[in-house]
């Protein structure tokens, strides 16, 4: 059974794409596959780059939530983003982050079971007041603070299938040649 994403909990359907508000990434197209460099497959993986159009007038702040649609697992909560057109660069540390499903405040690397494809929903919310959450807040605290304050939302989806981590060939590590 699919899990209800944050979007379904805090925004009305008419908020989606309001005033042309949109979210995109240079690293993947909507519905496309996440590159392994943003997942648990690669050792030095980071969060993907995201870019958005201007939110509706009156937006005080933008809030980003990334979730695994298959499991409901929260991968990233970010707030404190200026209420204007902008972007997060690949691996950039955002202004304020909350706890992910593993209890830490960073991008939780997607790591679905081997051969199982999961879908990831990046949700960007325009809110009509600045949030007063402390860094490290839980997803539940964030949802409570968003309730009734989302004026627009933009979404972007990606998918990723669990892979085996490639074993290093010990000969590749021999620098004596």
Secondary structure, 3 states (H helix, E strand, C coil): CCCCCHHHHHCCHHHECHHHCCEECCCCCCCEECCHHHECCCCCCCCCCEEECCCCCCCCEEEEEEEECCCCCEEEEEEEEECCCEEECCCCCCCEECCCCCCCCCCCCECCCECCEEEEEEEEEEECCCCCCCCCCCHHHHHHHHCCCEEEEEEEEEEEEECCCCCCCHHHHCCCC
